[in-house]
């Protein structure tokens, strides 16, 4: 959460002159989104979020993301609708950085999801997968399974520094994940970062999803694996099987999983834990001590990896309580 | 700008249970206020700012500040109105920290005030002074003229580290300010931090003032001196006499200054520059390298001190162009 770019009055005025959304009444930086600067913008015609894209988001990917948000909105999914400027463009620029305006979504993100929240989140994820069908844009998941070995290679010493012997364990994980990684499962647009801070609720019901800046083409069930890690672990590191069942049941209330997808879930969740472990490890190393944003602790995901690893050894299915 | 305290869902729920303002629809940390954590809170009944008071604000001063905000609102001045809980209390607590809810004010702060903004700001400051008359609360200005020598004593080495020889210059300034400091001028409630980021405009007109957490009893004209420093210097360090005249004219449109107040303005503005130089110098030294909030550069105010010092030598009045 941060505001990296300070916008002057003249810059805001020049930017808004390109849009037909009225005069500004409120403009406040908000603590939302780790990678970008976000501002609450209220005008005489409504409320919006102005986003300035900072590091990490590649400008050439922005048409894919904004086009997806527009597609989802037009297909009934509750996500922020990008606002086109007078010339029909979704993407503009402020101070040489890419910038966009989208509609403001009401709703509350939850920090400690209940079982009921997990069910709603699962339903919302399936809805997103369905709404994204037919979106003509495509983006390869550059943080997907094929990328992990390459991501880890320069980080081996860092892993051992975190925990002696960890690099060899990760090597073995990567090998196992490569062998077990499923093929031929249903695929399409996935959110790929469907964490609790990117999901809004109203009265306990799923209300909206935000932050589509990791969206890409991948297996739908992999997206569910990301959620199992993000929504179903307790603060003490234990896996909450009840939450996991609720998440999956909520998902299946809109989009039933095939037998092959269900069978692959433990491996997909293990892989999803690997993806977040690796990027956090990389950020951990590359963030200078005085940075404004503290990197997230990679050890949280190292512990999740260990849970998945143990479950795999135990048969692969017990994690989600299929045998119960 | 920062959010220091992360609030869980359960904490927000427990907090709001004490208030009769409906259920939450939006809750977002906002980048406003340096010393406190501020959140945009929208409920089924309206919009509010929830503030959690962090370091620097002394809890025992909060009843004065919140009472003043209530007084100002009840006397027609546009500032955020604190909301009482079901038991009539303006001050509550979240995670052991003092917290309060106030109404949400629309309006835009300006980063580069125009001459017209300066006139409006001056008018708003005089309005604030008038509206505060009769407020029964009192608070000594613990950052006022009497406190500066004591503030500076432990910072002399730091001053010389910033600029060799600076400590001796500041010593002399403090001596001169002590000798020239006016007595008997009109006094009352002052804002004491009426900077552009604490003043909102709508359609170019003064709309509201926020952040009363330095308010205290002091000379009204001293508050105007704070504004002359905060609103009328260009980015290159030069003093904009046109802006200063507009600020003073705007002030006098509501509350004419006495001849004695006008005569004292150069010294009061010099002293106001000293106050901000000293607190920034202190923060500069005491902020660890890895802090989330970067301290403001004391050298900005060292340069303003130099401008006031030179004007004083030149007769004391030329700064504001009285002779033009």
Boltz contact constraints between the chains, C-beta under 6 A:
constraints:
  - contact:
      token1: [A, 3]
      token2: [B, 31]
      max_distance: 6.0
  - contact:
      token1: [A, 8]
      token2: [B, 111]
      max_distance: 6.0
  - contact:
      token1: [A, 8]
      token2: [B, 112]
      max_distance: 6.0
  - contact:
      token1: [A, 9]
      token2: [B, 110]
      max_distance: 6.0
  - contact:
      token1: [A, 9]
      token2: [B, 111]
      max_distance: 6.0
  - contact:
      token1: [A, 9]
      token2: [B, 112]
      max_distance: 6.0
  - contact:
      token1: [A, 24]
      token2: [B, 108]
      max_distance: 6.0
  - contact:
      token1: [A, 25]
      token2: [B, 106]
      max_distance: 6.0
  - contact:
      token1: [A, 26]
      token2: [B, 106]
      max_distance: 6.0
  - contact:
      token1: [A, 27]
      token2: [B, 108]
      max_distance: 6.0
  - contact:
      token1: [A, 28]
      token2: [B, 30]
      max_distance: 6.0
  - contact:
      token1: [A, 29]
      token2: [B, 31]
      max_distance: 6.0
  - contact:
      token1: [A, 30]
      token2: [B, 28]
      max_distance: 6.0
  - contact:
      token1: [A, 30]
      token2: [B, 30]
      max_distance: 6.0
  - contact:
      token1: [A, 31]
      token2: [B, 3]
      max_distance: 6.0
  - contact:
      token1: [A, 31]
      token2: [B, 29]
      max_distance: 6.0
  - contact:
      token1: [A, 32]
      token2: [B, 28]
      max_distance: 6.0
  - contact:
      token1: [A, 106]
      token2: [B, 25]
      max_distance: 6.0
  - contact:
      token1: [A, 106]
      token2: [B, 26]
      max_distance: 6.0
  - contact:
      token1: [A, 108]
      token2: [B, 24]
      max_distance: 6.0
  - contact:
      token1: [A, 108]
      token2: [B, 27]
      max_distance: 6.0
  - contact:
      token1: [A, 110]
      token2: [B, 9]
      max_distance: 6.0
  - contact:
      token1: [A, 111]
      token2: [B, 8]
      max_distance: 6.0
  - contact:
      token1: [A, 111]
      token2: [B, 9]
      max_distance: 6.0
  - contact:
      token1: [A, 289]
      token2: [B, 290]
      max_distance: 6.0
  - contact:
      token1: [A, 290]
      token2: [B, 289]
      max_distance: 6.0
  - contact:
      token1: [A, 290]
      token2: [B, 290]
      max_distance: 6.0
